């Protein structure tokens, strides 16, 4: 799949997708490169950081942060059920959530390409 299309599907900028392809991590006003160089654009400084730090496991990303917050699996399910044409009430019933929760989630995390579950979970 072309990078541009993949970035749109995940709900990220194409530059961010390119960074991910090359192993670059971005946080606020800084980028950390695979060789350990961290460039802080706010201060204009470059430093070397520990590149041996462990990245979070997939299980940690899917872990429920708090019972009132949606999990990544729930967000994916919202996307899938929405694509199948289910109503907000149907989606809410399937997830054990209220229809208003589903509506707020969709409104807050939709772009011109539709609902973006991965961008929503990252936020």
N, C-alpha and C positions, 0 to 999 in steps of 0.2 A: 504494500500500500504506500503511495507517495506520502512524504512527510507532511505536506500541507493538509492532506485529507485526514491523516491520523491525528494531527493537532486539532483540527476542527472537531473530530469525533470525541476527543478527550476533553475539549474545552479549554485549550491552552493556545498561546501565541506560537507561531511557527518558529520564532527564535528560541523559545523555551524548549521546543521539541528538538531543535538542533543541539542545544546545550545538553539535553538528556542523552542524545545519541553519542556525544563525545565525552560523557561522564562529568559534565560541568554542573555544579550545584549552585543555585542562586538563593540568597536570603537577603531580603530587604535591599540595601544598596550595594551588595557585594556578590562576587562570584568566586567560587572555590574550584580550581582546576584539578584534574586527576594527579598532577605532579606535586600537589600540595601548595601551590601558590594561591593566595587569597588576595583579591584585588577589591579594595573598598573604594567605591566611587564617590562616597560622601566626603571622605577625608583625602582621597587621592593617594592612599598608601597601599603598598603591596607587602605581604608577609608570607612566611612559610608556616603551614599548619601541619598537624599530624594526619597523614593520609591513611594510617592504619586503623582509624576509628571504624567501628562496626556500623554498617547501615542497618536500619530497622528491617526486621523480617516482615514478610507478607502477613503473617498472623497478627503482628502488632498493628498493622494498618487496618485490619478487619475487626479488631477488638472494639467492643462497645465502650465509648468514652464515658457516657452517662446515660441512664435509662431514658431521660427525656430527649436525648439527641438521636437522630437517625443513624443507623449503621450504614456502611458502604453497601452491604447486601440489600438493605431496605431501599436505598437510593437507586440501585440497579433495578430492583423490582418495580419501583415507581416508573422508571424510564420504560421498561418493557411493557408494563400494563397500560401505560399511557399510549405507547405506540400501537397497541392492540385495540385502542379505542375505548377502554374502560372508563367509567365515570369516576369522579373524585371520591364519591361514597363507596364505590366498589373497591377502589384502591385502598382507601382507609380501612375498610372491613378486612381486606386480605392481610393488611399489616397490623391490624389491631390498633390503629391510630384514627384520630378524627379527620373528617374531610377537610376541616379548616387547616389542620396541620399540613396536609398534603398540598392544599392550595398555596399556603405560604411558602412551602418548600419549592414548588414549581415556579411561582412568581419570582422568588429571590434568586433562583439559580438557572434561569432560562436565558438563552441568547437567541439570535436569529436562527441558529441551528437547532433549537429545541432545548429540552431539559438536559443539563450537564451534570450527571451524578458524581463524576470524579473531581471536577472543579468544586462542586458543592462540598464534597468530603474534605478536600484539601483546605477549603476556607474554614 
